[in-house]
Amino acid sequence: MRDVRAGSENTRVTDGQDGVDAEHRDDLDLALLQMRGETLARIEAALRRLEAGTYGVCGECDRPITSERLQALPFAARCRPCEEAREAAAAARQPAAARVSMVE
């Protein structure tokens, strides 16, 4: 991420549409790097659960995670009901203005 940021500061054009496009590309590159890092961390956590013998067990309710969910998302740490409850709780904590802007 530091390399992308440093490169963007050195190559960013300051006027015209090219500058805007370069800034959007830089933002996209940073977002992709962050997503890759988060995915790698989830995979590493799943490997640790596999080594510990807890892979496929929900970290919230200790029930098995369905094989369908694990096939779709091999690094899933929670069963679907627990993940949905977690997402609903996170959405409820967001300020109303943030929820509105996400819909638009």
N, C-alpha and C positions, 0 to 999 in steps of 0.2 A: 504494500500500500504506500509505503514511504517513497518507493521508486516512482510510482504513478504520480503521486503528488508533486514530487520534485521535478519530474519530466514535464508535467503540465504547467508548472510555474515558469519553466524555461522556454516552453514552446507556445504558450498561449498568445494568440493574436489579440491586440487590444481594440481594434475597431472593425466594424463591418460584420456581416453574417458569419464569416469564417471563425471569428472569435466566439460567437455564440455556439456554433456547431462544435468547436473544439471543447468548449466548456461542458456541453452536454455529453460529448464522448468521454471526457474525463470523469464526469459524474457517473456515467454508465460503467466505465471501467472500475471505478471504486466500488460501486454497488455489486458488480460481479465478483470482485475479489473478496468482498465481505461475505457474500453468499457461499463462495467456495470455502472460505475459512470456517464458516459455521457448519457447512456440510461435513468437512473433514473432522471437525470436533465431534460431531454427532456419530460419525463412523467410528472414530477412536473410542468413544464412550460405549458404543455397541460392542466393539471388540473386547473391551474390559468386562462388560456384562457377560459375554460369551465365555471368557476365561474364568469368571467367577461363578458360572453356572446359573446366572439369573437372566440370560438372554431370553426374550419372549415372554417375560413376566412384567406386568405393569408396575411401574415404580410408584404409583399412587395407591392402588387397591390390591396389589399382589395377585391379581387374577391373570390368567394367560391372555396374551395378545393374540388375536386370531391370525391364522396362517395367511389369510388373504391380505390382512393389513401388513404383515411382515414381508410378504411378497411385493407389495406395492411400495412399502417404505421400510427397507430392511433395518434401518437404524431407529425405528419407532421405540420410544421409551415408555409410552403409555398406551393403554387400550383406547379404542375410539370414544367410548362414553367419557372417560376421564380427560382425554384431550379436548373434547368438545366443551366439557365443563370448564376446563382451564381457559380455553379461548373465550368463552362467554364471560368469565370473570374478568379477563383482561380487557375485553371490549367495554364492560360496564365501568371499569376504572378510568377509561379514557374520557377527557372532557368532551362535552357535547359538540363543541366547535370542531374538534378533530374528527369526530365520527361523521359530521356533515361533509367536511372537505374530502374525506375518503370516498364518499358516495359520488361526489361530483366528478 
